Amino acid sequence: MAAPQQMTRQSIDRHNFTWLLAALLIFLVAVPLADEVAAGSATVGALIFSLLAVIGIWSLRDGGRLYWLGLFFVVAVIATNAVALVLHRAVHAYGTFAAVFGFLLVSILFTLGRVARGSGWLYFSFITMTTLGYGDVAPVSAFARTLAYLQAIFGQFYIAILVAGLVCAYITARGNERH
C-alpha cells in the first residue's frame, strides 16, 4: 500500500507548479468575472485571492524556511483582507498589498532555487531560446514540444525587440547630439 501512496505523492510534487499556474489562470479569469457578476464586490475578489494564496503556499510546501516565511505572508494576506473588508480603510488594503508583495518575493526565491537546481532545464531553455538545438536534450511529450517551440519563437522575439530598442536608443542619442 505504501507504493501507490508514494507514487501519488511524487506525482503531486512533480506538478505543484502546474497547480499554481492553474490557480493563477483561474484567478485572472475569476476576478474580472466576479467583478461583473457581483457588481464590484470586494468580498468575492478577496475570497478568490485568499484561495489563490492558499494554493500558492501549498505549492511551496517543500521549501523549508521559505515555506514558513511564505505561510506567514499567506496568513497575513488572509487576515489583512478580512480586516480591510470589515473596516473599509485604505491602510488595511496597503497591509494586504505588503503581505502579497512579501509572498510573491518568497515564491520567486523558491522558484529560482528550484530552477537553479534543475540546471538541465536551464541548459535546455538556453539552447532552445537561441535556436542552437544541439539535439542532446529533447522534449518527449507533445505538450513539452509545444512549449519548446513557443519558447524558441518568444526567444527570437525577445532578441528582435532588444536589438530594435538598442538601435532606437542609439538613433535618439545621435539625434540629440546633432541638435
C-alpha positions as CSV (number, residue, x, y, z in Angstrom):
1,M,0.0,0.0,0.0
2,A,2.9,2.4,0.6
3,A,3.9,2.3,-3.1
4,P,0.6,3.8,-4.5
5,Q,0.6,6.5,-1.9
6,Q,4.3,7.3,-2.6
7,M,3.5,7.4,-6.3
8,T,0.6,9.8,-5.8
9,R,2.8,12.0,-3.6
10,Q,5.6,12.1,-6.2
11,S,3.0,12.9,-8.9
12,I,1.6,15.7,-6.9
13,D,5.1,17.0,-6.1
14,R,6.1,16.9,-9.7
15,H,3.1,19.0,-10.7
16,N,3.0,21.6,-7.8
17,F,3.9,24.4,-10.2
18,T,1.2,23.3,-12.6
19,W,-1.4,23.7,-9.8
20,L,0.0,27.1,-9.1
21,L,-0.2,28.1,-12.8
22,A,-3.8,26.8,-13.0
23,A,-4.7,28.8,-9.9
24,L,-3.2,31.9,-11.4
25,L,-5.1,31.5,-14.6
26,I,-8.3,30.9,-12.8
27,F,-7.6,34.0,-10.7
28,L,-7.1,36.0,-13.9
29,V,-10.5,34.9,-15.2
30,A,-12.5,34.6,-12.0
31,V,-11.8,38.1,-10.5
32,P,-13.0,40.1,-13.5
33,L,-15.9,37.7,-13.9
34,A,-16.8,38.0,-10.3
35,D,-16.5,41.8,-10.5
36,E,-19.0,41.8,-13.4
37,V,-21.4,39.5,-11.7
38,A,-21.1,40.8,-8.1
39,A,-21.0,44.5,-9.3
40,G,-17.7,45.4,-7.8
41,S,-17.9,43.3,-4.6
42,A,-14.6,43.4,-2.9
43,T,-15.5,40.3,-0.9
44,V,-15.6,38.0,-3.8
45,G,-12.2,39.2,-5.1
46,A,-10.7,38.9,-1.6
47,L,-12.0,35.3,-1.2
48,I,-10.6,34.3,-4.6
49,F,-7.3,35.9,-3.9
50,S,-7.1,34.2,-0.4
51,L,-7.8,30.9,-2.1
52,L,-5.0,31.6,-4.6
53,A,-2.6,32.3,-1.7
54,V,-3.5,29.0,-0.1
55,I,-2.9,27.1,-3.3
56,G,0.4,29.1,-3.7
57,I,1.7,28.2,-0.3
58,W,0.7,24.5,-0.9
59,S,3.0,24.6,-4.0
60,L,5.8,25.8,-1.8
61,R,5.4,23.1,0.9
62,D,8.8,21.6,0.3
63,G,10.7,24.9,0.7
64,G,11.9,24.6,4.3
65,R,12.4,28.0,5.8
66,L,10.9,29.7,2.7
67,Y,7.7,27.7,3.2
68,W,7.3,29.0,6.8
69,L,8.0,32.6,5.7
70,G,5.5,32.2,2.8
71,L,3.0,30.7,5.2
72,F,3.4,33.8,7.5
73,F,2.7,36.0,4.5
74,V,-0.4,34.0,3.4
75,V,-1.8,34.2,6.9
76,A,-1.1,38.0,6.8
77,V,-2.8,38.2,3.4
78,I,-5.9,36.5,4.7
79,A,-6.0,38.5,7.9
80,T,-5.5,41.9,6.3
81,N,-8.0,41.0,3.6
82,A,-10.6,40.2,6.3
83,V,-9.8,43.4,8.3
84,A,-9.9,45.5,5.1
85,L,-13.3,44.1,4.2
86,V,-14.7,44.8,7.6
87,L,-13.2,48.2,8.3
88,H,-13.1,49.6,4.8
89,R,-9.9,51.6,5.4
90,A,-7.2,52.1,2.8
91,V,-4.5,51.4,5.4
92,H,-5.5,47.8,5.7
93,A,-5.5,47.5,1.9
94,Y,-1.9,48.7,2.0
95,G,-1.2,46.0,4.5
96,T,-2.7,43.4,2.2
97,F,-0.5,44.7,-0.6
98,A,2.6,44.5,1.5
99,A,1.7,40.9,2.6
100,V,1.1,39.9,-1.1
101,F,4.4,41.5,-2.1
102,G,6.2,39.5,0.6
103,F,4.6,36.3,-0.5
104,L,5.4,36.9,-4.1
105,L,9.1,37.6,-3.2
106,V,9.2,34.3,-1.3
107,S,7.6,32.5,-4.2
108,I,10.1,33.9,-6.7
109,L,13.0,33.0,-4.4
110,F,11.7,29.4,-4.1
111,T,11.1,29.1,-7.8
112,L,14.5,30.4,-8.7
113,G,16.0,28.0,-6.3
114,R,14.2,25.1,-8.0
115,V,15.2,26.3,-11.4
116,A,18.8,26.6,-10.4
117,R,18.8,23.1,-9.0
118,G,17.3,21.8,-12.2
119,S,20.2,23.1,-14.3
120,G,19.3,20.6,-17.2
121,W,16.2,22.5,-17.7
122,L,18.1,25.8,-17.7
123,Y,20.5,24.4,-20.3
124,F,17.6,23.2,-22.5
125,S,16.0,26.6,-22.3
126,F,19.1,28.5,-23.4
127,I,19.7,26.1,-26.2
128,T,16.0,26.4,-27.3
129,M,15.8,30.2,-27.0
130,T,19.0,30.7,-29.0
131,T,17.8,28.1,-31.5
132,L,21.1,26.2,-31.4
133,G,19.3,22.9,-30.9
134,Y,22.3,20.6,-30.2
135,G,20.0,17.7,-30.0
136,D,21.5,16.2,-26.9
137,V,18.3,17.1,-24.9
138,A,14.9,16.8,-26.5
139,P,11.3,17.2,-25.3
140,V,9.5,13.9,-25.1
141,S,5.8,14.7,-24.9
142,A,3.7,16.7,-27.4
143,F,3.0,19.3,-24.7
144,A,6.7,19.7,-24.0
145,R,7.5,20.0,-27.7
146,T,4.8,22.7,-28.0
147,L,6.3,24.6,-25.1
148,A,9.8,24.2,-26.6
149,Y,8.8,25.7,-30.0
150,L,6.9,28.5,-28.3
151,Q,10.0,29.3,-26.2
152,A,12.1,29.3,-29.3
153,I,9.7,31.8,-31.0
154,F,9.5,34.1,-28.0
155,G,13.2,33.9,-27.6
156,Q,13.6,35.3,-31.2
157,F,11.0,38.0,-30.5
158,Y,12.9,38.9,-27.4
159,I,16.2,39.3,-29.3
160,A,14.5,41.3,-32.1
161,I,12.8,43.7,-29.6
162,L,16.1,44.1,-27.6
163,V,18.0,44.9,-30.8
164,A,15.3,47.3,-32.0
165,G,15.3,49.1,-28.6
166,L,19.1,49.5,-28.7
167,V,19.0,50.8,-32.3
168,C,16.2,53.3,-31.3
169,A,18.2,54.5,-28.3
170,Y,21.3,54.9,-30.4
171,I,19.4,56.9,-33.1
172,T,17.8,59.1,-30.5
173,A,21.1,59.8,-28.8
174,R,22.7,60.7,-32.1
175,G,19.8,62.9,-33.0
176,N,20.1,64.7,-29.6
177,E,23.8,65.3,-30.2
178,R,23.2,67.0,-33.5
179,H,20.6,69.4,-32.1
